[in-house]
Amino acid sequence: MKAYVDPDVCIGCGMCAGMVDEVFRMNDEGKAEAYQEAAAEKKDAVQEAIDSCPVSAIGWEK
């Protein structure tokens, strides 16, 4: 599954990158980005990052 981060909403707190660095990283603008698909064993961790985002900038691609 592929997550996405809305760069217009992201505040760059880095929580998602700290939680699941295999999927999220911080870009040169200081915003998070989902740079890689979530492996099946990381799906729950990505969902936790989605649920933990303070501004609800992260979700699953549809």
mmCIF file of the N, C-alpha and C atoms, coordinates in Angstrom:
data_MODEL
# 
_entry.id   MODEL 
# 
loop_
_atom_site.group_PDB 
_atom_site.id 
_atom_site.type_symbol 
_atom_site.label_atom_id 
_atom_site.label_alt_id 
_atom_site.label_comp_id 
_atom_site.label_asym_id 
_atom_site.label_entity_id 
_atom_site.label_seq_id 
_atom_site.pdbx_PDB_ins_code 
_atom_site.Cartn_x 
_atom_site.Cartn_y 
_atom_site.Cartn_z 
_atom_site.occupancy 
_atom_site.B_iso_or_equiv 
_atom_site.pdbx_formal_charge 
_atom_site.auth_seq_id 
_atom_site.auth_comp_id 
_atom_site.auth_asym_id 
_atom_site.auth_atom_id 
_atom_site.pdbx_PDB_model_num 
ATOM 1   N N  . MET A 1 1  ? 0.846  -1.186 0.000  1.00 0.00 ? 1  MET A N  1 
ATOM 2   C CA . MET A 1 1  ? 0.000  0.000  0.000  1.00 0.00 ? 1  MET A CA 1 
ATOM 3   C C  . MET A 1 1  ? 0.885  1.242  0.000  1.00 0.00 ? 1  MET A C  1 
ATOM 4   N N  . LYS A 1 2  ? 0.353  2.277  -0.564 1.00 0.00 ? 2  LYS A N  1 
ATOM 5   C CA . LYS A 1 2  ? 1.094  3.525  -0.674 1.00 0.00 ? 2  LYS A CA 1 
ATOM 6   C C  . LYS A 1 2  ? 0.411  4.611  0.149  1.00 0.00 ? 2  LYS A C  1 
ATOM 7   N N  . ALA A 1 3  ? 1.186  5.249  1.000  1.00 0.00 ? 3  ALA A N  1 
ATOM 8   C CA . ALA A 1 3  ? 0.698  6.381  1.780  1.00 0.00 ? 3  ALA A CA 1 
ATOM 9   C C  . ALA A 1 3  ? 1.011  7.667  1.016  1.00 0.00 ? 3  ALA A C  1 
ATOM 10  N N  . TYR A 1 4  ? 0.364  8.740  1.396  1.00 0.00 ? 4  TYR A N  1 
ATOM 11  C CA . TYR A 1 4  ? 0.697  10.042 0.827  1.00 0.00 ? 4  TYR A CA 1 
ATOM 12  C C  . TYR A 1 4  ? 0.698  11.076 1.951  1.00 0.00 ? 4  TYR A C  1 
ATOM 13  N N  . VAL A 1 5  ? 1.441  12.145 1.713  1.00 0.00 ? 5  VAL A N  1 
ATOM 14  C CA . VAL A 1 5  ? 1.473  13.275 2.631  1.00 0.00 ? 5  VAL A CA 1 
ATOM 15  C C  . VAL A 1 5  ? 1.095  14.512 1.826  1.00 0.00 ? 5  VAL A C  1 
ATOM 16  N N  . ASP A 1 6  ? 0.105  15.238 2.299  1.00 0.00 ? 6  ASP A N  1 
ATOM 17  C CA . ASP A 1 6  ? -0.303 16.475 1.635  1.00 0.00 ? 6  ASP A CA 1 
ATOM 18  C C  . ASP A 1 6  ? 0.678  17.580 2.048  1.00 0.00 ? 6  ASP A C  1 
ATOM 19  N N  . PRO A 1 7  ? 1.525  18.039 1.134  1.00 0.00 ? 7  PRO A N  1 
ATOM 20  C CA . PRO A 1 7  ? 2.534  19.041 1.503  1.00 0.00 ? 7  PRO A CA 1 
ATOM 21  C C  . PRO A 1 7  ? 1.944  20.390 1.882  1.00 0.00 ? 7  PRO A C  1 
ATOM 22  N N  . ASP A 1 8  ? 0.719  20.652 1.457  1.00 0.00 ? 8  ASP A N  1 
ATOM 23  C CA . ASP A 1 8  ? 0.085  21.921 1.816  1.00 0.00 ? 8  ASP A CA 1 
ATOM 24  C C  . ASP A 1 8  ? -0.425 21.919 3.251  1.00 0.00 ? 8  ASP A C  1 
ATOM 25  N N  . VAL A 1 9  ? -0.569 20.738 3.825  1.00 0.00 ? 9  VAL A N  1 
ATOM 26  C CA . VAL A 1 9  ? -1.079 20.609 5.195  1.00 0.00 ? 9  VAL A CA 1 
ATOM 27  C C  . VAL A 1 9  ? 0.048  20.284 6.178  1.00 0.00 ? 9  VAL A C  1 
ATOM 28  N N  . CYS A 1 10 ? 1.058  19.565 5.720  1.00 0.00 ? 10 CYS A N  1 
ATOM 29  C CA . CYS A 1 10 ? 2.164  19.125 6.578  1.00 0.00 ? 10 CYS A CA 1 
ATOM 30  C C  . CYS A 1 10 ? 2.854  20.326 7.226  1.00 0.00 ? 10 CYS A C  1 
ATOM 31  N N  . ILE A 1 11 ? 3.127  20.202 8.532  1.00 0.00 ? 11 ILE A N  1 
ATOM 32  C CA . ILE A 1 11 ? 3.830  21.256 9.256  1.00 0.00 ? 11 ILE A CA 1 
ATOM 33  C C  . ILE A 1 11 ? 5.288  20.891 9.518  1.00 0.00 ? 11 ILE A C  1 
ATOM 34  N N  . GLY A 1 12 ? 5.706  19.715 9.048  1.00 0.00 ? 12 GLY A N  1 
ATOM 35  C CA . GLY A 1 12 ? 7.108  19.322 9.162  1.00 0.00 ? 12 GLY A CA 1 
ATOM 36  C C  . GLY A 1 12 ? 7.546  18.909 10.551 1.00 0.00 ? 12 GLY A C  1 
ATOM 37  N N  . CYS A 1 13 ? 6.637  18.352 11.332 1.00 0.00 ? 13 CYS A N  1 
ATOM 38  C CA . CYS A 1 13 ? 7.014  17.959 12.698 1.00 0.00 ? 13 CYS A CA 1 
ATOM 39  C C  . CYS A 1 13 ? 7.935  16.749 12.720 1.00 0.00 ? 13 CYS A C  1 
ATOM 40  N N  . GLY A 1 14 ? 7.904  15.917 11.675 1.00 0.00 ? 14 GLY A N  1 
ATOM 41  C CA . GLY A 1 14 ? 8.799  14.780 11.569 1.00 0.00 ? 14 GLY A CA 1 
ATOM 42  C C  . GLY A 1 14 ? 8.370  13.532 12.315 1.00 0.00 ? 14 GLY A C  1 
ATOM 43  N N  . MET A 1 15 ? 7.195  13.552 12.911 1.00 0.00 ? 15 MET A N  1 
ATOM 44  C CA . MET A 1 15 ? 6.737  12.405 13.682 1.00 0.00 ? 15 MET A CA 1 
ATOM 45  C C  . MET A 1 15 ? 6.647  11.152 12.810 1.00 0.00 ? 15 MET A C  1 
ATOM 46  N N  . CYS A 1 16 ? 6.079  11.269 11.624 1.00 0.00 ? 16 CYS A N  1 
ATOM 47  C CA . CYS A 1 16 ? 5.913  10.095 10.764 1.00 0.00 ? 16 CYS A CA 1 
ATOM 48  C C  . CYS A 1 16 ? 7.260  9.523  10.351 1.00 0.00 ? 16 CYS A C  1 
ATOM 49  N N  . ALA A 1 17 ? 8.202  10.383 10.002 1.00 0.00 ? 17 ALA A N  1 
ATOM 50  C CA . ALA A 1 17 ? 9.534  9.917  9.607  1.00 0.00 ? 17 ALA A CA 1 
ATOM 51  C C  . ALA A 1 17 ? 10.234 9.241  10.781 1.00 0.00 ? 17 ALA A C  1 
ATOM 52  N N  . GLY A 1 18 ? 9.997  9.717  11.970 1.00 0.00 ? 18 GLY A N  1 
ATOM 53  C CA . GLY A 1 18 ? 10.573 9.092  13.149 1.00 0.00 ? 18 GLY A CA 1 
ATOM 54  C C  . GLY A 1 18 ? 9.941  7.753  13.477 1.00 0.00 ? 18 GLY A C  1 
ATOM 55  N N  . MET A 1 19 ? 8.673  7.609  13.127 1.00 0.00 ? 19 MET A N  1 
ATOM 56  C CA . MET A 1 19 ? 7.958  6.369  13.428 1.00 0.00 ? 19 MET A CA 1 
ATOM 57  C C  . MET A 1 19 ? 8.215  5.283  12.388 1.00 0.00 ? 19 MET A C  1 
ATOM 58  N N  . VAL A 1 20 ? 8.228  5.649  11.113 1.00 0.00 ? 20 VAL A N  1 
ATOM 59  C CA . VAL A 1 20 ? 8.356  4.665  10.030 1.00 0.00 ? 20 VAL A CA 1 
ATOM 60  C C  . VAL A 1 20 ? 9.292  5.234  8.954  1.00 0.00 ? 20 VAL A C  1 
ATOM 61  N N  . ASP A 1 21 ? 10.578 5.224  9.246  1.00 0.00 ? 21 ASP A N  1 
ATOM 62  C CA . ASP A 1 21 ? 11.518 5.822  8.296  1.00 0.00 ? 21 ASP A CA 1 
ATOM 63  C C  . ASP A 1 21 ? 11.701 5.002  7.030  1.00 0.00 ? 21 ASP A C  1 
ATOM 64  N N  . GLU A 1 22 ? 11.144 3.800  7.001  1.00 0.00 ? 22 GLU A N  1 
ATOM 65  C CA . GLU A 1 22 ? 11.175 3.000  5.780  1.00 0.00 ? 22 GLU A CA 1 
ATOM 66  C C  . GLU A 1 22 ? 10.156 3.503  4.759  1.00 0.00 ? 22 GLU A C  1 
ATOM 67  N N  . VAL A 1 23 ? 9.235  4.353  5.192  1.00 0.00 ? 23 VAL A N  1 
ATOM 68  C CA . VAL A 1 23 ? 8.167  4.861  4.312  1.00 0.00 ? 23 VAL A CA 1 
ATOM 69  C C  . VAL A 1 23 ? 8.215  6.380  4.190  1.00 0.00 ? 23 VAL A C  1 
ATOM 70  N N  . PHE A 1 24 ? 8.473  7.066  5.298  1.00 0.00 ? 24 PHE A N  1 
ATOM 71  C CA . PHE A 1 24 ? 8.449  8.531  5.324  1.00 0.00 ? 24 PHE A CA 1 
ATOM 72  C C  . PHE A 1 24 ? 9.840  9.120  5.524  1.00 0.00 ? 24 PHE A C  1 
ATOM 73  N N  . ARG A 1 25 ? 10.060 10.273 4.931  1.00 0.00 ? 25 ARG A N  1 
ATOM 74  C CA . ARG A 1 25 ? 11.291 11.035 5.147  1.00 0.00 ? 25 ARG A CA 1 
ATOM 75  C C  . ARG A 1 25 ? 10.963 12.514 5.026  1.00 0.00 ? 25 ARG A C  1 
ATOM 76  N N  . MET A 1 26 ? 11.879 13.330 5.479  1.00 0.00 ? 26 MET A N  1 
ATOM 77  C CA . MET A 1 26 ? 11.719 14.776 5.380  1.00 0.00 ? 26 MET A CA 1 
ATOM 78  C C  . MET A 1 26 ? 12.426 15.234 4.104  1.00 0.00 ? 26 MET A C  1 
ATOM 79  N N  . ASN A 1 27 ? 11.755 16.096 3.335  1.00 0.00 ? 27 ASN A N  1 
ATOM 80  C CA . ASN A 1 27 ? 12.352 16.573 2.084  1.00 0.00 ? 27 ASN A CA 1 
ATOM 81  C C  . ASN A 1 27 ? 13.120 17.876 2.311  1.00 0.00 ? 27 ASN A C  1 
ATOM 82  N N  . ASP A 1 28 ? 13.664 18.427 1.253  1.00 0.00 ? 28 ASP A N  1 
ATOM 83  C CA . ASP A 1 28 ? 14.481 19.641 1.351  1.00 0.00 ? 28 ASP A CA 1 
ATOM 84  C C  . ASP A 1 28 ? 13.696 20.863 1.807  1.00 0.00 ? 28 ASP A C  1 
ATOM 85  N N  . GLU A 1 29 ? 12.366 20.819 1.669  1.00 0.00 ? 29 GLU A N  1 
ATOM 86  C CA . GLU A 1 29 ? 11.526 21.932 2.114  1.00 0.00 ? 29 GLU A CA 1 
ATOM 87  C C  . GLU A 1 29 ? 11.118 21.783 3.578  1.00 0.00 ? 29 GLU A C  1 
ATOM 88  N N  . GLY A 1 30 ? 11.584 20.712 4.231  1.00 0.00 ? 30 GLY A N  1 
ATOM 89  C CA . GLY A 1 30 ? 11.239 20.491 5.631  1.00 0.00 ? 30 GLY A CA 1 
ATOM 90  C C  . GLY A 1 30 ? 9.876  19.855 5.828  1.00 0.00 ? 30 GLY A C  1 
ATOM 91  N N  . LYS A 1 31 ? 9.319  19.309 4.760  1.00 0.00 ? 31 LYS A N  1 
ATOM 92  C CA . LYS A 1 31 ? 8.016  18.638 4.827  1.00 0.00 ? 31 LYS A CA 1 
ATOM 93  C C  . LYS A 1 31 ? 8.230  17.137 4.706  1.00 0.00 ? 31 LYS A C  1 
ATOM 94  N N  . ALA A 1 32 ? 7.308  16.384 5.262  1.00 0.00 ? 32 ALA A N  1 
ATOM 95  C CA . ALA A 1 32 ? 7.374  14.927 5.143  1.00 0.00 ? 32 ALA A CA 1 
ATOM 96  C C  . ALA A 1 32 ? 6.903  14.503 3.763  1.00 0.00 ? 32 ALA A C  1 
ATOM 97  N N  . GLU A 1 33 ? 7.418  13.362 3.322  1.00 0.00 ? 33 GLU A N  1 
ATOM 98  C CA . GLU A 1 33 ? 6.955  12.760 2.090  1.00 0.00 ? 33 GLU A CA 1 
ATOM 99  C C  . GLU A 1 33 ? 6.991  11.249 2.249  1.00 0.00 ? 33 GLU A C  1 
ATOM 100 N N  . ALA A 1 34 ? 6.063  10.584 1.592  1.00 0.00 ? 34 ALA A N  1 
ATOM 101 C CA . ALA A 1 34 ? 6.041  9.124  1.564  1.00 0.00 ? 34 ALA A CA 1 
ATOM 102 C C  . ALA A 1 34 ? 6.828  8.726  0.326  1.00 0.00 ? 34 ALA A C  1 
ATOM 103 N N  . TYR A 1 35 ? 8.045  8.260  0.531  1.00 0.00 ? 35 TYR A N  1 
ATOM 104 C CA . TYR A 1 35 ? 8.937  7.994  -0.595 1.00 0.00 ? 35 TYR A CA 1 
ATOM 105 C C  . TYR A 1 35 ? 8.933  6.537  -1.036 1.00 0.00 ? 35 TYR A C  1 
ATOM 106 N N  . GLN A 1 36 ? 8.272  5.691  -0.277 1.00 0.00 ? 36 GLN A N  1 
ATOM 107 C CA . GLN A 1 36 ? 8.298  4.270  -0.582 1.00 0.00 ? 36 GLN A CA 1 
ATOM 108 C C  . GLN A 1 36 ? 6.995  3.618  -0.144 1.00 0.00 ? 36 GLN A C  1 
ATOM 109 N N  . GLU A 1 37 ? 6.564  2.599  -0.855 1.00 0.00 ? 37 GLU A N  1 
ATOM 110 C CA . GLU A 1 37 ? 5.355  1.874  -0.457 1.00 0.00 ? 37 GLU A CA 1 
ATOM 111 C C  . GLU A 1 37 ? 5.592  1.166  0.865  1.00 0.00 ? 37 GLU A C  1 
ATOM 112 N N  . ALA A 1 38 ? 4.517  0.998  1.611  1.00 0.00 ? 38 ALA A N  1 
ATOM 113 C CA . ALA A 1 38 ? 4.594  0.302  2.892  1.00 0.00 ? 38 ALA A CA 1 
ATOM 114 C C  . ALA A 1 38 ? 4.557  -1.199 2.667  1.00 0.00 ? 38 ALA A C  1 
ATOM 115 N N  . ALA A 1 39 ? 5.552  -1.891 3.178  1.00 0.00 ? 39 ALA A N  1 
ATOM 116 C CA . ALA A 1 39 ? 5.536  -3.352 3.133  1.00 0.00 ? 39 ALA A CA 1 
ATOM 117 C C  . ALA A 1 39 ? 4.400  -3.841 4.026  1.00 0.00 ? 39 ALA A C  1 
ATOM 118 N N  . ALA A 1 40 ? 3.917  -5.025 3.757  1.00 0.00 ? 40 ALA A N  1 
ATOM 119 C CA . ALA A 1 40 ? 2.770  -5.566 4.491  1.00 0.00 ? 40 ALA A CA 1 
ATOM 120 C C  . ALA A 1 40 ? 2.999  -5.538 6.001  1.00 0.00 ? 40 ALA A C  1 
ATOM 121 N N  . GLU A 1 41 ? 4.221  -5.848 6.426  1.00 0.00 ? 41 GLU A N  1 
ATOM 122 C CA . GLU A 1 41 ? 4.500  -5.869 7.871  1.00 0.00 ? 41 GLU A CA 1 
ATOM 123 C C  . GLU A 1 41 ? 4.595  -4.470 8.492  1.00 0.00 ? 41 GLU A C  1 
ATOM 124 N N  . LYS A 1 42 ? 4.631  -3.439 7.675  1.00 0.00 ? 42 LYS A N  1 
ATOM 125 C CA . LYS A 1 42 ? 4.691  -2.056 8.176  1.00 0.00 ? 42 LYS A CA 1 
ATOM 126 C C  . LYS A 1 42 ? 3.346  -1.345 8.104  1.00 0.00 ? 42 LYS A C  1 
ATOM 127 N N  . LYS A 1 43 ? 2.318  -2.009 7.593  1.00 0.00 ? 43 LYS A N  1 
ATOM 128 C CA . LYS A 1 43 ? 1.016  -1.371 7.409  1.00 0.00 ? 43 LYS A CA 1 
ATOM 129 C C  . LYS A 1 43 ? 0.466  -0.806 8.717  1.00 0.00 ? 43 LYS A C  1 
ATOM 130 N N  . ASP A 1 44 ? 0.560  -1.573 9.805  1.00 0.00 ? 44 ASP A N  1 
ATOM 131 C CA . ASP A 1 44 ? 0.046  -1.090 11.089 1.00 0.00 ? 44 ASP A CA 1 
ATOM 132 C C  . ASP A 1 44 ? 0.837  0.108  11.588 1.00 0.00 ? 44 ASP A C  1 
ATOM 133 N N  . ALA A 1 45 ? 2.155  0.097  11.392 1.00 0.00 ? 45 ALA A N  1 
ATOM 134 C CA . ALA A 1 45 ? 2.987  1.222  11.825 1.00 0.00 ? 45 ALA A CA 1 
ATOM 135 C C  . ALA A 1 45 ? 2.656  2.479  11.027 1.00 0.00 ? 45 ALA A C  1 
ATOM 136 N N  . VAL A 1 46 ? 2.409  2.314  9.716  1.00 0.00 ? 46 VAL A N  1 
ATOM 137 C CA . VAL A 1 46 ? 2.031  3.460  8.887  1.00 0.00 ? 46 VAL A CA 1 
ATOM 138 C C  . VAL A 1 46 ? 0.667  3.987  9.323  1.00 0.00 ? 46 VAL A C  1 
ATOM 139 N N  . GLN A 1 47 ? -0.255 3.092  9.619  1.00 0.00 ? 47 GLN A N  1 
ATOM 140 C CA . GLN A 1 47 ? -1.574 3.534  10.085 1.00 0.00 ? 47 GLN A CA 1 
ATOM 141 C C  . GLN A 1 47 ? -1.442 4.304  11.394 1.00 0.00 ? 47 GLN A C  1 
ATOM 142 N N  . GLU A 1 48 ? -0.538 3.872  12.268 1.00 0.00 ? 48 GLU A N  1 
ATOM 143 C CA . GLU A 1 48 ? -0.309 4.593  13.523 1.00 0.00 ? 48 GLU A CA 1 
ATOM 144 C C  . GLU A 1 48 ? 0.253  5.989  13.246 1.00 0.00 ? 48 GLU A C  1 
ATOM 145 N N  . ALA A 1 49 ? 1.139  6.101  12.267 1.00 0.00 ? 49 ALA A N  1 
ATOM 146 C CA . ALA A 1 49 ? 1.667  7.412  11.887 1.00 0.00 ? 49 ALA A CA 1 
ATOM 147 C C  . ALA A 1 49 ? 0.561  8.295  11.316 1.00 0.00 ? 49 ALA A C  1 
ATOM 148 N N  . ILE A 1 50 ? -0.312 7.704  10.497 1.00 0.00 ? 50 ILE A N  1 
ATOM 149 C CA . ILE A 1 50 ? -1.453 8.446  9.953  1.00 0.00 ? 50 ILE A CA 1 
ATOM 150 C C  . ILE A 1 50 ? -2.327 8.965  11.093 1.00 0.00 ? 50 ILE A C  1 
ATOM 151 N N  . ASP A 1 51 ? -2.629 8.097  12.034 1.00 0.00 ? 51 ASP A N  1 
ATOM 152 C CA . ASP A 1 51 ? -3.489 8.468  13.158 1.00 0.00 ? 51 ASP A CA 1 
ATOM 153 C C  . ASP A 1 51 ? -2.827 9.476  14.098 1.00 0.00 ? 51 ASP A C  1 
ATOM 154 N N  . SER A 1 52 ? -1.489 9.491  14.132 1.00 0.00 ? 52 SER A N  1 
ATOM 155 C CA . SER A 1 52 ? -0.752 10.359 15.046 1.00 0.00 ? 52 SER A CA 1 
ATOM 156 C C  . SER A 1 52 ? -0.438 11.732 14.465 1.00 0.00 ? 52 SER A C  1 
ATOM 157 N N  . CYS A 1 53 ? -0.600 11.894 13.171 1.00 0.00 ? 53 CYS A N  1 
ATOM 158 C CA . CYS A 1 53 ? -0.256 13.181 12.544 1.00 0.00 ? 53 CYS A CA 1 
ATOM 159 C C  . CYS A 1 53 ? -1.098 14.291 13.167 1.00 0.00 ? 53 CYS A C  1 
ATOM 160 N N  . PRO A 1 54 ? -0.442 15.316 13.727 1.00 0.00 ? 54 PRO A N  1 
ATOM 161 C CA . PRO A 1 54 ? -1.195 16.365 14.428 1.00 0.00 ? 54 PRO A CA 1 
ATOM 162 C C  . PRO A 1 54 ? -2.078 17.221 13.534 1.00 0.00 ? 54 PRO A C  1 
ATOM 163 N N  . VAL A 1 55 ? -1.824 17.218 12.218 1.00 0.00 ? 55 VAL A N  1 
ATOM 164 C CA . VAL A 1 55 ? -2.631 18.034 11.315 1.00 0.00 ? 55 VAL A CA 1 
ATOM 165 C C  . VAL A 1 55 ? -3.354 17.199 10.253 1.00 0.00 ? 55 VAL A C  1 
ATOM 166 N N  . SER A 1 56 ? -3.365 15.883 10.433 1.00 0.00 ? 56 SER A N  1 
ATOM 167 C CA . SER A 1 56 ? -4.052 14.960 9.515  1.00 0.00 ? 56 SER A CA 1 
ATOM 168 C C  . SER A 1 56 ? -3.613 15.147 8.059  1.00 0.00 ? 56 SER A C  1 
ATOM 169 N N  . ALA A 1 57 ? -2.299 15.256 7.860  1.00 0.00 ? 57 ALA A N  1 
ATOM 170 C CA . ALA A 1 57 ? -1.751 15.464 6.515  1.00 0.00 ? 57 ALA A CA 1 
ATOM 171 C C  . ALA A 1 57 ? -1.469 14.157 5.795  1.00 0.00 ? 57 ALA A C  1 
ATOM 172 N N  . ILE A 1 58 ? -1.571 13.019 6.483  1.00 0.00 ? 58 ILE A N  1 
ATOM 173 C CA . ILE A 1 58 ? -1.187 11.733 5.907  1.00 0.00 ? 58 ILE A CA 1 
ATOM 174 C C  . ILE A 1 58 ? -2.429 10.856 5.703  1.00 0.00 ? 58 ILE A C  1 
ATOM 175 N N  . GLY A 1 59 ? -2.408 10.095 4.636  1.00 0.00 ? 59 GLY A N  1 
ATOM 176 C CA . GLY A 1 59 ? -3.475 9.138  4.376  1.00 0.00 ? 59 GLY A CA 1 
ATOM 177 C C  . GLY A 1 59 ? -2.988 8.066  3.436  1.00 0.00 ? 59 GLY A C  1 
ATOM 178 N N  . TRP A 1 60 ? -3.864 7.156  3.104  1.00 0.00 ? 60 TRP A N  1 
ATOM 179 C CA . TRP A 1 60 ? -3.573 6.110  2.119  1.00 0.00 ? 60 TRP A CA 1 
ATOM 180 C C  . TRP A 1 60 ? -4.008 6.605  0.751  1.00 0.00 ? 60 TRP A C  1 
ATOM 181 N N  . GLU A 1 61 ? -3.200 6.327  -0.279 1.00 0.00 ? 61 GLU A N  1 
ATOM 182 C CA . GLU A 1 61 ? -3.622 6.639  -1.642 1.00 0.00 ? 61 GLU A CA 1 
ATOM 183 C C  . GLU A 1 61 ? -4.809 5.777  -1.999 1.00 0.00 ? 61 GLU A C  1 
ATOM 184 N N  . LYS A 1 62 ? -5.712 6.333  -2.790 1.00 0.00 ? 62 LYS A N  1 
ATOM 185 C CA . LYS A 1 62 ? -6.911 5.598  -3.179 1.00 0.00 ? 62 LYS A CA 1 
ATOM 186 C C  . LYS A 1 62 ? -6.790 5.032  -4.562 1.00 0.00 ? 62 LYS A C  1 
# 
